[in-house]
Amino acid sequence: MTQTDKLPSRLHHTAYVTRDQEKTRQFYEEVIGLPLMATWCESDELFGKVRTYVHTFYGIGDGGALAFFQFADPADQEEFGPKMPATPFHHIALRVDAETQAGIEARIAKAGIKPPDTYVLEHGYCRSSAGSRGITPRTTRIAERRRAPRCEPHARVR
């Protein structure tokens, strides 16, 4: 990469396959607090076959989105939504302030989400709190991150 190459300005969206769009909506909209921005029902020829699916988008403050697919045909659902191994290393990390993180943690508790589907991890440079309801692959967790004050000088350099 040369100095004249321009990096992408932001993530437009990242997409996952879900088994249940309504449970996904409840978790991301009601627990995490991301607004449902769009829902499309589509039929497209993909990989040699017409496939029908629902595609939803949940907004993030920078204009990006989390997106989820659910296929009408169980065979398509199985093909494009393979099972993922149980691990906390498959996750989505969002930057929030302390007040927003506390609100999300309270909504996770109020929703009755308990370990191992939720946890808090103090990294030293940031605090991660994660929750999942098994609505996406169990290992796709959402982690709210806020930087520790000692990391702010480094963040300004980047």
Legacy VTK file of the C-alpha trace (Angstrom):
# vtk DataFile Version 3.0
C-alpha trace
ASCII
DATASET POLYDATA
POINTS 158 float
0.000 0.000 0.000
1.323 3.419 -0.909
0.758 6.647 0.958
-1.671 7.744 -1.775
-3.920 4.711 -1.267
-7.065 5.602 0.638
-8.488 3.275 3.264
-12.216 2.552 3.449
-13.934 5.244 5.533
-16.062 2.908 7.708
-17.736 -0.470 7.806
-21.022 -0.296 5.878
-22.381 -3.511 7.392
-21.376 -6.951 8.513
-23.794 -9.834 7.984
-24.619 -13.104 9.714
-27.185 -15.863 9.279
-29.714 -16.159 12.100
-32.134 -18.966 12.908
-34.871 -16.617 14.171
-35.304 -13.038 12.940
-37.787 -12.144 15.706
-35.462 -13.274 18.513
-32.639 -11.456 16.745
-34.759 -8.287 16.633
-35.673 -8.571 20.299
-32.025 -8.977 21.308
-30.436 -6.255 19.156
-33.274 -3.736 19.343
-34.668 -4.217 22.857
-31.599 -5.441 24.781
-28.635 -3.887 22.971
-30.565 -0.823 21.778
-29.730 -0.841 18.069
-32.674 0.369 15.973
-34.051 -1.849 13.218
-33.361 0.296 10.142
-34.537 -1.929 7.283
-36.133 -5.283 6.545
-36.192 -6.772 3.064
-37.740 -9.986 1.820
-35.874 -11.000 -1.310
-35.650 -13.804 -3.843
-32.451 -13.838 -5.856
-30.607 -16.327 -8.001
-27.555 -17.121 -5.928
-25.094 -19.923 -6.660
-27.304 -21.608 -9.257
-30.632 -21.523 -7.429
-33.358 -19.014 -6.531
-33.135 -18.426 -2.789
-35.658 -16.545 -0.683
-34.594 -14.798 2.500
-35.324 -12.000 4.928
-32.479 -9.500 5.366
-32.536 -7.097 8.348
-30.259 -4.176 9.256
-29.698 -2.705 12.748
-28.153 0.763 12.851
-24.922 1.752 14.568
-24.080 5.367 15.487
-21.478 5.817 12.720
-23.982 4.942 9.980
-22.909 1.307 9.674
-25.119 -1.654 10.460
-25.316 -5.217 11.685
-27.224 -7.320 9.166
-28.895 -10.711 9.478
-30.226 -13.225 6.944
-32.808 -15.937 7.478
-33.610 -18.247 4.569
-37.068 -19.617 3.764
-35.699 -23.017 2.688
-34.193 -25.019 5.580
-31.592 -26.454 3.158
-30.412 -22.917 2.301
-30.399 -22.033 5.987
-28.166 -25.028 6.710
-25.854 -24.326 3.762
-25.274 -20.641 4.495
-25.631 -20.667 8.273
-23.219 -23.378 9.343
-22.777 -24.122 13.010
-19.883 -22.308 14.648
-17.814 -23.725 17.500
-18.599 -22.406 20.971
-16.000 -19.709 21.670
-16.028 -16.137 23.007
-13.612 -15.139 20.243
-16.382 -14.818 17.636
-17.927 -11.511 18.623
-18.863 -8.017 17.553
-17.239 -5.189 19.520
-18.904 -1.780 19.707
-17.369 1.316 21.250
-19.643 2.954 23.846
-19.304 5.286 26.800
-19.689 4.110 30.400
-23.333 5.217 30.667
-24.350 3.359 27.504
-22.462 0.253 28.610
-24.160 0.295 32.021
-27.561 0.576 30.326
-26.843 -2.363 28.048
-25.582 -4.457 30.968
-28.797 -3.656 32.888
-30.970 -4.660 29.912
-28.993 -7.915 29.515
-29.713 -8.722 33.180
-33.384 -7.678 32.893
-33.787 -9.940 29.847
-32.721 -12.863 32.027
-29.567 -13.590 30.044
-27.209 -15.436 32.390
-23.759 -17.061 32.150
-22.479 -18.606 29.988
-24.476 -16.381 27.612
-23.174 -13.212 29.259
-19.935 -12.148 30.897
-17.816 -9.117 31.792
-14.100 -9.058 31.105
-11.752 -6.313 32.314
-8.947 -6.228 29.758
-7.108 -3.352 31.439
-7.287 -1.217 28.301
-11.075 -1.609 28.057
-14.043 -3.338 29.700
-16.001 -5.868 27.662
-19.468 -6.984 28.582
-21.065 -9.504 26.299
-24.434 -11.092 25.894
-26.053 -13.538 23.562
-29.362 -15.311 23.535
-28.419 -18.092 21.121
-30.215 -16.168 18.394
-27.187 -15.958 16.202
-24.608 -18.677 16.507
-24.026 -18.882 20.268
-20.493 -17.706 19.701
-21.490 -14.506 17.918
-21.636 -12.273 20.944
-21.840 -8.559 21.177
-19.195 -6.866 23.270
-19.533 -3.276 24.372
-16.132 -1.698 24.815
-15.012 1.500 26.388
-11.394 2.470 26.671
-9.670 2.765 29.990
-8.562 6.388 30.603
-4.904 5.343 30.313
-5.543 4.318 26.679
-6.954 7.615 25.446
-3.551 9.146 24.522
-2.837 6.103 22.315
-6.284 6.359 20.711
-5.640 10.009 19.752
-2.388 9.000 18.009
-4.188 6.388 15.915
LINES 1 159
158 0 1 2 3 4 5 6 7 8 9 10 11 12 13 14 15 16 17 18 19 20 21 22 23 24 25 26 27 28 29 30 31 32 33 34 35 36 37 38 39 40 41 42 43 44 45 46 47 48 49 50 51 52 53 54 55 56 57 58 59 60 61 62 63 64 65 66 67 68 69 70 71 72 73 74 75 76 77 78 79 80 81 82 83 84 85 86 87 88 89 90 91 92 93 94 95 96 97 98 99 100 101 102 103 104 105 106 107 108 109 110 111 112 113 114 115 116 117 118 119 120 121 122 123 124 125 126 127 128 129 130 131 132 133 134 135 136 137 138 139 140 141 142 143 144 145 146 147 148 149 150 151 152 153 154 155 156 157
